Amino acid sequence: MLLIYCPYCEVERSELEFACRGEAHIARPADPSTQSDEEWAEYLYLRTNPKGVHAERWRHIHGCGRFFNAVRDTVSDKFLKVYKTGEPKPGLEAIAKEANQ
């Protein structure tokens, strides 16, 4: 079982209390009406799916109910960093290098 730390509740809880909501830091286009069908489809459906370190959005569904971001290694399933929504995306390369030391 995975233990995930919620930065809002400041507790580490079972993965059963959380839900992954996809890739973090996806910005909605400022004016969607100016987007072509291809650009809009890319925004809605295309996401990176890397093998390794990846920034994701999570929600503490059985706790505070808030969204937060996490950097997770998709190979080992290990959470490397957890941070609140609105905080800038950390350098993934530096986190990956630190985790491999």
N, C-alpha and C positions, 0 to 999 in steps of 0.2 A: 504494500500500500504506500502511495506517495503522501508525504506531508507537505502542505503548501502554506506559506506564510502570507497572511493578509496584512497589507501595510496600513489599513484603516483600523481594523480590530486589534492589530498588533499581537496576533496569536497565530500559532501554527496548528492547522487542522487537517483532517483527512481529506483526500482528494474528492470524496463523495459529496463534500459541501460546496464544491466549485464546478464551474462549467467553462470550458474553453470557448471563446467566441471569435477565433480566427486571428489573422495577422494584425499586429498593432501598427499604429501610425499611418493608416490609410486615410488620406485627406479627400473629402468630398469636393468635387469641382465647385468653384464659386458660383458659376452660372451654368447649371446643367443644360439649359436650352441651347447653349452654344456648342455643345458636344455633338460629334457625329455619332451615329449608331455604334460604330466600331469602338470609339473612345468610351462611350457610356457602357457598353458591354465589358470592355476591359476593366473599367472602374468597378462594376458590379461583381464580376466573376473571376477575373484573373488575379491570382495571388502567387507569391513565391512559395515554394515548398522545399526548402533546403534540407540537406542532410548535414546536421550540425547545429550551430548556435542560431537561434531565431527569436525575434521579439513577438510576443503574442498578447492578446487581450483576454483577460479572465474576469469572471464574475463570481463573487462570494454569494451564491444563491441561497444557502441555508445559514447565512450569518447576517452581515450588514447589508447585503444586496448590492453593494457597490462594485463598479468596474475598476480594474487596475491592470497594469502591464507587468509582464514577466519575461525575462530572458531565459530560455530553456534550451538545453541541448537535446535535439530530437533523436540522437543516437542512444544516449544513456538515459534519457528522460529525466535528467537532473535539472532542477531549477537553480540558475546561477545568480540571478538578481531579480528582485521584485521592487516595483516602484509605482507611485500613485499616478493616476490618469492626469494628463496635463504636464507632467514632467518631461523634459526632453529625452529623446531616445539615446541611450548610452552607446558608446563605441563597442560594437559586437566583437570586433577583432581583438581588442584589448581584453575583453571578458573571456573570450575563448582561449587566448594565450595564457591568462592567469589560471584558468580552470585546468589546463593541461600541464601545469608545473607541479 
